Amino acid sequence: MMGPMAPVVVGVDGSDASLSAVDWAADEAARLSLPLRIVYASLWEHYEGAVPAWTLDRPSGQVLAENIVAAGAERVRQRRPGVPVTTDIVAEDAASALLREGHMADVVVVGSRGRGELADLLLGSAALVVAARSSGPVIVVRGDRQALEGRHGRVLLGIGPHDVDSPAVRFAFREAAARDAELDVVCTWRRQLHEPADHMAVSGDVPRDREQRAAALVDKAVEAVSRDHPQVLLRRTTLEGTARKVLTERSAAADILVVGARRPGSLVGMELGRVAHRALHHAHCPVAVVPQHHDAPVPDES
């Protein structure tokens, strides 16, 4: 007998960003035929204290939490009535609660900003911590309406030297298949510093050789997974530039950007990488950070 399916988990706090995250998570759960779990986490108990036994009044923090999760669940029922929804309220800081939830989730979804955060902050602190430390995939919901509603019909995947048949590649293929979308697999390459555009070496065209190596890396990265998803339309793209800049710009025509994050085997500390960090702050669409665990030092990223 099969056990229960791992849910899509979404963190809520009553902010506009978390409402967008609930909508996006409901759509994702519907696409993947998974249940949805709405989690509100706050340390209100520590600030308000225990309610005296002789009163029936509930702390205002608890009332707020109950209202937020109830509104989120009703929002999902209206938007995606076929998606099973459960809710939970935990007296814990949001990042810790969602990291714990991530061990049992298919994916964790968070908004790009939290309630009460300064308007000029590009990314909420809880979202950044969860994306940097989670043991499983995390999606930070950001971008314009066109991306949030999946109107582009394109999944964008950034490829690096360690992404051959990686969890990020498999996640991107699953997303493309579930959305019936094109998968744009991008690998960047760069000239040496001070190397002119028309530089020719005795052994041949050096920039062209770098571009060919990038193309070969794309082919190798997707070879195994593409056989399992023959219906996914692939676009293989190699572009000159830094991965941070190219993926951010290209995300304007994507419904989701998928990037890998190499984690130490011990999961000690925060491992995100410059590409993922830039995407989380500046991408024009939701960003999926998919961890890949390893024991070797994390190389520098471009």
KEKE-943016 format. One record per residue (C-alpha): residue number from 1; x, y, z. Coordinates in Angstrom, 1 decimal, decimal comma. Layout:
+-----+--------+--------+--------+
!   n !      u !      v !      w !
+-----+--------+--------+--------+
! NUM !      X !      Y !      Z !
...
+-----+--------+--------+--------+
//
This chain:
+-----+--------+--------+--------+
!   n !      u !      v !      w !
+-----+--------+--------+--------+
!   1 !    0,0 !    0,0 !    0,0 !
!   2 !    1,4 !    3,4 !   -1,0 !
!   3 !    1,8 !    6,0 !    1,7 !
!   4 !    0,4 !    9,6 !    1,5 !
!   5 !    1,9 !   11,8 !   -1,2 !
!   6 !    4,3 !   14,5 !   -0,1 !
!   7 !    2,5 !   17,8 !   -0,2 !
!   8 !    3,3 !   21,2 !   -1,7 !
!   9 !    3,9 !   23,3 !    1,4 !
!  10 !    3,3 !   27,1 !    1,4 !
!  11 !    4,3 !   29,5 !    4,1 !
!  12 !    1,8 !   32,3 !    4,9 !
!  13 !    1,9 !   35,4 !    7,1 !
!  14 !   -0,9 !   37,5 !    5,8 !
!  15 !    1,2 !   39,7 !    3,4 !
!  16 !    0,3 !   40,3 !   -0,2 !
!  17 !    3,4 !   38,3 !   -1,2 !
!  18 !    2,2 !   35,3 !    0,8 !
!  19 !   -1,2 !   35,5 !   -0,9 !
!  20 !    0,6 !   35,3 !   -4,3 !
!  21 !    2,5 !   32,4 !   -2,9 !
!  22 !   -0,7 !   30,6 !   -1,9 !
!  23 !   -2,2 !   31,1 !   -5,4 !
!  24 !    1,0 !   29,9 !   -7,1 !
!  25 !    1,2 !   26,9 !   -4,7 !
!  26 !   -2,4 !   25,9 !   -5,4 !
!  27 !   -1,8 !   26,0 !   -9,1 !
!  28 !    1,4 !   23,9 !   -8,6 !
!  29 !   -0,4 !   21,3 !   -6,5 !
!  30 !   -3,1 !   21,1 !   -9,1 !
!  31 !   -0,5 !   20,6 !  -11,9 !
!  32 !    1,2 !   17,8 !  -10,0 !
!  33 !   -1,9 !   16,2 !   -8,5 !
!  34 !   -0,5 !   16,8 !   -5,0 !
!  35 !   -2,1 !   17,9 !   -1,7 !
!  36 !   -1,4 !   21,4 !   -0,4 !
!  37 !   -0,4 !   22,3 !    3,1 !
!  38 !   -0,6 !   25,9 !    4,4 !
!  39 !    1,7 !   26,7 !    7,3 !
!  40 !    1,7 !   29,8 !    9,5 !
!  41 !    4,6 !   30,1 !   11,9 !
!  42 !    5,1 !   32,8 !   14,5 !
!  43 !    6,6 !   33,3 !   17,9 !
!  44 !    3,6 !   35,2 !   19,1 !
!  45 !    3,3 !   33,0 !   22,2 !
!  46 !    6,7 !   34,2 !   23,4 !
!  47 !    5,6 !   37,9 !   23,2 !
!  48 !    2,0 !   37,6 !   24,4 !
!  49 !    2,5 !   35,0 !   27,1 !
!  50 !    0,0 !   32,3 !   28,2 !
!  51 !   -3,7 !   33,1 !   28,5 !
!  52 !   -4,9 !   32,9 !   32,2 !
!  53 !   -6,9 !   29,7 !   32,8 !
!  54 !   -9,9 !   31,7 !   34,1 !
!  55 !  -10,5 !   33,5 !   30,7 !
!  56 !  -11,8 !   32,1 !   27,5 !
!  57 !  -10,1 !   34,8 !   25,4 !
!  58 !   -7,6 !   33,7 !   22,9 !
!  59 !   -4,3 !   35,7 !   22,4 !
!  60 !   -4,6 !   38,1 !   19,5 !
!  61 !   -1,7 !   36,4 !   17,8 !
!  62 !   -3,5 !   33,1 !   17,7 !
!  63 !   -6,6 !   34,7 !   16,4 !
!  64 !   -4,6 !   36,4 !   13,6 !
!  65 !   -2,9 !   33,1 !   12,7 !
!  66 !   -6,3 !   31,3 !   12,6 !
!  67 !   -7,8 !   33,9 !   10,4 !
!  68 !   -4,8 !   33,9 !    8,0 !
!  69 !   -4,7 !   30,1 !    7,5 !
!  70 !   -8,5 !   30,0 !    7,2 !
!  71 !   -8,5 !   32,7 !    4,5 !
!  72 !   -5,6 !   30,9 !    2,7 !
!  73 !   -7,5 !   27,6 !    2,7 !
!  74 !  -10,7 !   29,3 !    1,4 !
!  75 !   -8,7 !   31,0 !   -1,3 !
!  76 !   -7,4 !   27,7 !   -2,5 !
!  77 !  -10,8 !   26,1 !   -2,5 !
!  78 !  -12,1 !   28,9 !   -4,6 !
!  79 !   -9,2 !   28,8 !   -7,0 !
!  80 !   -8,5 !   25,1 !   -7,2 !
!  81 !  -11,5 !   23,2 !   -5,7 !
!  82 !  -10,0 !   19,8 !   -6,5 !
!  83 !   -6,8 !   20,3 !   -4,4 !
!  84 !   -6,9 !   18,7 !   -0,9 !
!  85 !   -5,9 !   21,4 !    1,6 !
!  86 !   -4,6 !   21,2 !    5,2 !
!  87 !   -3,4 !   23,9 !    7,5 !
!  88 !   -1,2 !   24,2 !   10,5 !
!  89 !   -0,2 !   26,9 !   13,0 !
!  90 !    3,2 !   26,5 !   14,8 !
!  91 !    4,8 !   28,6 !   17,5 !
!  92 !    8,1 !   28,8 !   15,8 !
!  93 !   10,0 !   31,3 !   13,7 !
!  94 !    9,0 !   31,0 !   10,0 !
!  95 !   12,4 !   29,9 !    8,6 !
!  96 !   12,9 !   27,1 !   11,1 !
!  97 !    9,3 !   25,8 !   10,6 !
!  98 !    9,5 !   25,8 !    6,9 !
!  99 !   13,0 !   24,1 !    6,9 !
! 100 !   11,5 !   21,4 !    9,1 !
! 101 !    8,4 !   21,1 !    6,8 !
! 102 !   10,8 !   20,8 !    3,8 !
! 103 !   11,9 !   17,3 !    5,0 !
! 104 !    8,4 !   16,0 !    4,3 !
! 105 !    7,4 !   18,2 !    1,4 !
! 106 !    7,6 !   17,7 !   -2,3 !
! 107 !    8,4 !   21,4 !   -2,6 !
! 108 !    8,3 !   24,5 !   -0,3 !
! 109 !    6,8 !   27,7 !   -1,6 !
! 110 !    7,4 !   31,1 !   -0,1 !
! 111 !    6,6 !   34,7 !   -1,0 !
! 112 !    9,4 !   37,1 !   -1,9 !
! 113 !    8,6 !   39,5 !    1,0 !
! 114 !    7,2 !   39,0 !    4,4 !
! 115 !    4,6 !   41,0 !    6,4 !
! 116 !    6,2 !   44,1 !    8,0 !
! 117 !    9,4 !   43,9 !    6,0 !
! 118 !   10,8 !   47,2 !    4,7 !
! 119 !    9,5 !   48,0 !    1,3 !
! 120 !   13,0 !   48,5 !   -0,1 !
! 121 !   14,2 !   45,0 !    0,8 !
! 122 !   14,4 !   42,9 !   -2,3 !
! 123 !   13,9 !   39,6 !   -0,5 !
! 124 !   12,5 !   38,6 !    2,8 !
! 125 !   15,0 !   37,2 !    5,3 !
! 126 !   12,9 !   34,1 !    6,0 !
! 127 !   12,6 !   33,3 !    2,2 !
! 128 !   16,4 !   33,7 !    1,8 !
! 129 !   17,2 !   31,4 !    4,8 !
! 130 !   14,8 !   28,7 !    3,6 !
! 131 !   16,1 !   28,8 !    0,0 !
! 132 !   19,7 !   28,7 !    1,3 !
! 133 !   19,3 !   25,8 !    3,8 !
! 134 !   16,4 !   23,6 !    2,7 !
! 135 !   17,1 !   20,0 !    2,1 !
! 136 !   14,6 !   20,0 !   -0,8 !
! 137 !   13,4 !   22,3 !   -3,6 !
! 138 !   12,2 !   25,8 !   -2,6 !
! 139 !   10,3 !   28,1 !   -4,9 !
! 140 !   10,3 !   31,9 !   -4,2 !
! 141 !    7,3 !   33,4 !   -5,8 !
! 142 !    8,1 !   36,7 !   -7,6 !
! 143 !    7,6 !   38,3 !  -10,9 !
! 144 !    4,8 !   40,0 !  -12,9 !
! 145 !    1,3 !   38,6 !  -13,6 !
! 146 !    2,3 !   37,1 !  -16,9 !
! 147 !    4,9 !   34,9 !  -15,2 !
! 148 !    2,8 !   34,1 !  -12,2 !
! 149 !   -0,1 !   32,9 !  -14,3 !
! 150 !    2,2 !   30,8 !  -16,6 !
! 151 !    1,5 !   32,7 !  -19,8 !
! 152 !    5,0 !   32,4 !  -21,3 !
! 153 !    4,8 !   28,6 !  -21,7 !
! 154 !    8,5 !   28,3 !  -20,9 !
! 155 !   10,6 !   26,8 !  -18,1 !
! 156 !   14,2 !   28,2 !  -17,8 !
! 157 !   17,0 !   26,1 !  -16,5 !
! 158 !   20,5 !   27,3 !  -15,8 !
! 159 !   23,2 !   24,7 !  -16,4 !
! 160 !   26,7 !   24,6 !  -14,8 !
! 161 !   29,5 !   22,0 !  -14,7 !
! 162 !   27,9 !   20,0 !  -11,9 !
! 163 !   24,4 !   19,8 !  -13,3 !
! 164 !   24,7 !   16,5 !  -15,3 !
! 165 !   21,5 !   14,6 !  -14,5 !
! 166 !   21,3 !   16,7 !  -11,4 !
! 167 !   18,2 !   17,2 !   -9,2 !
! 168 !   17,8 !   20,7 !  -10,7 !
! 169 !   17,7 !   19,1 !  -14,2 !
! 170 !   15,1 !   16,5 !  -13,2 !
! 171 !   13,0 !   19,2 !  -11,4 !
! 172 !   13,0 !   21,4 !  -14,5 !
! 173 !   11,9 !   18,6 !  -16,8 !
! 174 !    9,1 !   17,7 !  -14,4 !
! 175 !    7,9 !   21,3 !  -14,4 !
! 176 !    8,0 !   21,6 !  -18,2 !
! 177 !    6,1 !   18,3 !  -18,5 !
! 178 !    3,4 !   19,3 !  -16,0 !
! 179 !    3,0 !   22,7 !  -17,7 !
! 180 !    3,2 !   21,4 !  -21,3 !
! 181 !    5,9 !   24,1 !  -21,7 !
! 182 !    9,1 !   24,5 !  -23,5 !
! 183 !   12,3 !   23,8 !  -21,5 !
! 184 !   15,0 !   26,4 !  -22,3 !
! 185 !   18,3 !   25,0 !  -21,1 !
! 186 !   20,9 !   27,7 !  -20,8 !
! 187 !   24,7 !   27,4 !  -20,4 !
! 188 !   26,9 !   30,5 !  -20,5 !
! 189 !   30,5 !   30,8 !  -21,6 !
! 190 !   33,0 !   33,7 !  -21,2 !
! 191 !   36,1 !   35,0 !  -23,0 !
! 192 !   39,3 !   35,4 !  -21,1 !
! 193 !   39,9 !   38,9 !  -19,7 !
! 194 !   41,1 !   41,3 !  -22,3 !
! 195 !   40,5 !   38,8 !  -25,1 !
! 196 !   39,2 !   40,7 !  -28,2 !
! 197 !   36,1 !   39,5 !  -29,9 !
! 198 !   38,0 !   38,7 !  -33,0 !
! 199 !   40,8 !   36,8 !  -31,2 !
! 200 !   42,2 !   33,9 !  -33,2 !
! 201 !   44,7 !   31,5 !  -31,7 !
! 202 !   47,1 !   29,3 !  -33,6 !
! 203 !   45,1 !   26,3 !  -32,6 !
! 204 !   41,8 !   27,7 !  -33,9 !
! 205 !   39,0 !   29,9 !  -32,8 !
! 206 !   39,2 !   30,0 !  -29,0 !
! 207 !   35,8 !   31,6 !  -28,2 !
! 208 !   34,1 !   29,2 !  -30,6 !
! 209 !   35,8 !   26,3 !  -28,8 !
! 210 !   34,4 !   27,6 !  -25,5 !
! 211 !   30,9 !   27,9 !  -26,9 !
! 212 !   31,1 !   24,3 !  -28,3 !
! 213 !   32,1 !   23,1 !  -24,8 !
! 214 !   29,1 !   24,8 !  -23,3 !
! 215 !   26,9 !   23,2 !  -25,9 !
! 216 !   28,4 !   19,8 !  -25,2 !
! 217 !   27,7 !   20,4 !  -21,4 !
! 218 !   24,1 !   21,1 !  -22,2 !
! 219 !   23,7 !   17,9 !  -24,2 !
! 220 !   25,4 !   15,8 !  -21,5 !
! 221 !   23,3 !   17,4 !  -18,7 !
! 222 !   20,0 !   16,6 !  -20,2 !
! 223 !   20,8 !   13,4 !  -22,1 !
! 224 !   19,5 !   10,9 !  -19,5 !
! 225 !   16,5 !   12,9 !  -18,2 !
! 226 !   15,3 !   13,8 !  -21,7 !
! 227 !   14,8 !   10,1 !  -22,5 !
! 228 !   12,3 !    9,9 !  -19,6 !
! 229 !   10,4 !   13,0 !  -20,9 !
! 230 !   10,3 !   12,7 !  -24,7 !
! 231 !    7,2 !   14,9 !  -24,8 !
! 232 !    9,1 !   18,0 !  -23,5 !
! 233 !   10,2 !   20,4 !  -26,2 !
! 234 !   13,8 !   21,3 !  -25,6 !
! 235 !   15,6 !   24,5 !  -26,5 !
! 236 !   19,4 !   24,3 !  -26,0 !
! 237 !   20,9 !   27,7 !  -25,6 !
! 238 !   24,6 !   28,8 !  -25,2 !
! 239 !   25,3 !   32,5 !  -24,6 !
! 240 !   28,3 !   34,5 !  -23,9 !
! 241 !   28,3 !   36,3 !  -20,5 !
! 242 !   27,9 !   35,6 !  -16,8 !
! 243 !   25,3 !   33,1 !  -15,8 !
! 244 !   24,0 !   35,6 !  -13,2 !
! 245 !   23,3 !   38,3 !  -15,8 !
! 246 !   22,1 !   36,0 !  -18,7 !
! 247 !   19,6 !   34,0 !  -16,6 !
! 248 !   18,2 !   37,2 !  -14,9 !
! 249 !   17,6 !   38,8 !  -18,3 !
! 250 !   16,2 !   35,6 !  -19,9 !
! 251 !   13,8 !   35,1 !  -16,9 !
! 252 !   11,6 !   37,9 !  -18,3 !
! 253 !   10,2 !   35,4 !  -20,9 !
! 254 !    9,9 !   32,5 !  -18,5 !
! 255 !    7,2 !   31,2 !  -16,1 !
! 256 !    9,8 !   29,7 !  -13,7 !
! 257 !   13,6 !   29,8 !  -13,4 !
! 258 !   15,3 !   26,6 !  -12,0 !
! 259 !   18,8 !   26,8 !  -10,6 !
! 260 !   20,8 !   24,3 !   -8,6 !
! 261 !   22,5 !   25,0 !   -5,3 !
! 262 !   25,3 !   22,8 !   -4,1 !
! 263 !   25,0 !   21,9 !   -0,4 !
! 264 !   27,7 !   20,5 !    1,9 !
! 265 !   26,7 !   17,0 !    3,0 !
! 266 !   26,4 !   18,2 !    6,6 !
! 267 !   24,0 !   21,0 !    5,7 !
! 268 !   26,0 !   23,3 !    8,0 !
! 269 !   25,8 !   27,0 !    7,0 !
! 270 !   24,1 !   28,6 !    4,1 !
! 271 !   25,0 !   27,5 !    0,6 !
! 272 !   23,3 !   29,3 !   -2,2 !
! 273 !   25,9 !   30,5 !   -4,8 !
! 274 !   26,0 !   33,8 !   -6,6 !
! 275 !   23,8 !   32,6 !   -9,5 !
! 276 !   21,0 !   31,6 !   -7,2 !
! 277 !   21,4 !   34,6 !   -5,0 !
! 278 !   21,2 !   37,0 !   -7,9 !
! 279 !   18,1 !   35,2 !   -9,3 !
! 280 !   16,3 !   35,3 !   -6,0 !
! 281 !   16,7 !   39,0 !   -5,8 !
! 282 !   16,3 !   40,1 !   -9,4 !
! 283 !   14,6 !   37,4 !  -11,5 !
! 284 !   11,4 !   38,4 !  -13,4 !
! 285 !    9,6 !   35,1 !  -12,6 !
! 286 !    9,3 !   32,6 !   -9,7 !
! 287 !   12,7 !   31,0 !   -8,9 !
! 288 !   13,1 !   27,3 !   -7,9 !
! 289 !   16,3 !   26,6 !   -5,9 !
! 290 !   17,0 !   22,8 !   -6,1 !
! 291 !   19,7 !   21,5 !   -3,7 !
! 292 !   22,4 !   19,0 !   -4,7 !
! 293 !   24,3 !   17,6 !   -1,8 !
! 294 !   28,0 !   17,0 !   -1,9 !
! 295 !   31,1 !   16,7 !    0,3 !
! 296 !   33,6 !   18,7 !   -1,7 !
! 297 !   34,2 !   22,5 !   -1,5 !
! 298 !   31,8 !   24,6 !   -3,5 !
! 299 !   33,5 !   26,1 !   -6,6 !
! 300 !   33,2 !   29,8 !   -7,5 !
! 301 !   30,4 !   30,6 !   -9,8 !
! 302 !   30,2 !   33,2 !  -12,6 !
+-----+--------+--------+--------+
//
